[in-house]
């Protein structure tokens, strides 16, 4: 059964968003990131993409989510 991290990285792959994964930690790269259809993120996700991040489908950010864009 896929984990939340597996589902998230699959969504990134489908959207053509580059990322790095180390275990359960995901770092999102690239530039503008449009993920408005997502309703959840895994804990510990880092957005280091240098541009816009569209997460309008989320109602909250999980613990450990960071932005350095």
C-alpha positions in Angstrom: 0.0 0.0 0.0 1.5 3.4 -1.0 2.4 5.8 1.8 1.6 9.5 2.0 5.1 10.2 0.8 4.7 7.8 -2.1 1.4 9.5 -3.1 3.0 12.9 -2.8 6.0 12.1 -4.9 3.8 10.5 -7.5 1.8 13.8 -7.7 5.0 15.7 -8.1 6.1 13.4 -10.9 2.7 13.7 -12.7 3.0 17.5 -12.4 6.6 17.5 -13.8 7.9 19.0 -10.6 11.5 18.0 -9.8 12.2 16.8 -6.2 14.6 14.9 -4.1 13.6 12.2 -1.7 15.6 10.9 1.2 13.5 8.3 3.1 10.4 10.1 4.1 11.8 13.6 3.6 10.9 15.3 0.3 12.6 18.5 -1.0 10.7 20.2 -3.9 12.9 21.8 -6.5 12.3 23.6 -9.8 10.6 27.0 -10.0 6.9 27.7 -9.8 5.0 24.7 -8.3 1.3 24.3 -9.0 -0.2 21.7 -6.7 -3.6 23.2 -6.0 -5.3 19.8 -6.3 -3.5 18.3 -3.3 -5.4 18.0 0.0 -2.4 16.8 2.1 1.3 16.9 2.3 3.7 14.6 4.2 5.4 15.9 7.3 8.8 17.4 6.8 8.3 18.6 3.2 10.6 21.4 2.1 9.9 23.7 -0.7 13.2 25.0 -2.1 12.0 25.9 -5.5 12.8 29.5 -6.0 9.3 30.6 -7.1 5.6 30.4 -6.5 3.9 27.5 -4.6 0.2 26.9 -5.1 -1.2 24.7 -2.3 -4.7 26.2 -2.2 -6.3 22.7 -1.7 -4.7 22.4 1.7 -6.5 23.5 4.9 -3.4 23.2 7.1 0.3 22.6 6.8 1.8 19.6 8.5 4.5 19.8 11.1 8.0 20.4 9.7 6.8 21.9 6.4 9.4 24.6 5.4 9.7 27.1 2.6 13.0 28.5 1.4 12.0 29.8 -2.0 
